[in-house]
């Protein structure tokens, strides 16, 4: 190798090292996922708990949010988890990690479009102050599981209750539930 090739290799190596160090510094300084904030859009379909909101494709009604330790909520969760497990989706325990709580949103989802529509529970956001919490899991009846959870498609005339679980720090008081995949987003204020 001549001096020009050695110098070029040294420069390329130095650039790679600097890029790696910069990437590591950015990764280390990034805030953890629990510190994600939510900025509400100015244009949104708005409703309150137990009111139906629609973007013209899907309609959502938040029936309530309760702690997973609520006996009525946990019994429905267990029943739907058994159905989901039988259909090959998953089974999930309702015991939260130390210092966290599981909140479960009971949402009635309806396809109001005259054709199948895309849907995913992953686009729900639970908001407390300006902190955003994204769902961990969801359960619903076997017919609902086949469409909303596995195929992520709601057939024409689909309607079902969906139970969406969020892991939040203990003591969190949610103020809104948002479905971000609709256009415009659907924002439901908890009352």
HELIX and SHEET records of a PDB file:
HELIX    1   1 UNK A    3  UNK A   29  1                                  27    
HELIX    2   2 UNK A   33  UNK A   35  5                                   3    
HELIX    3   3 UNK A   71  UNK A   86  1                                  16    
HELIX    4   4 UNK A  121  UNK A  123  5                                   3    
HELIX    5   5 UNK A  142  UNK A  144  1                                   3    
HELIX    6   6 UNK A  145  UNK A  151  3                                   7    
SHEET    1   A 9 UNK A  44  UNK A  48  0                                        
SHEET    2   A 9 UNK A 185  UNK A 189  1                                        
SHEET    3   A 9 UNK A 176  UNK A 179 -1                                        
SHEET    4   A 9 UNK A 124  UNK A 128 -1                                        
SHEET    5   A 9 UNK A 131  UNK A 140 -1                                        
SHEET    6   A 9 UNK A 159  UNK A 169 -1                                        
SHEET    7   A 9 UNK A 100  UNK A 111 -1                                        
SHEET    8   A 9 UNK A  58  UNK A  67 -1                                        
SHEET    9   A 9 UNK A  52  UNK A  54 -1                                        
SHEET    1   B 2 UNK A 117  UNK A 118  0                                        
SHEET    2   B 2 UNK A 153  UNK A 154 -1                                        
END                                                                             
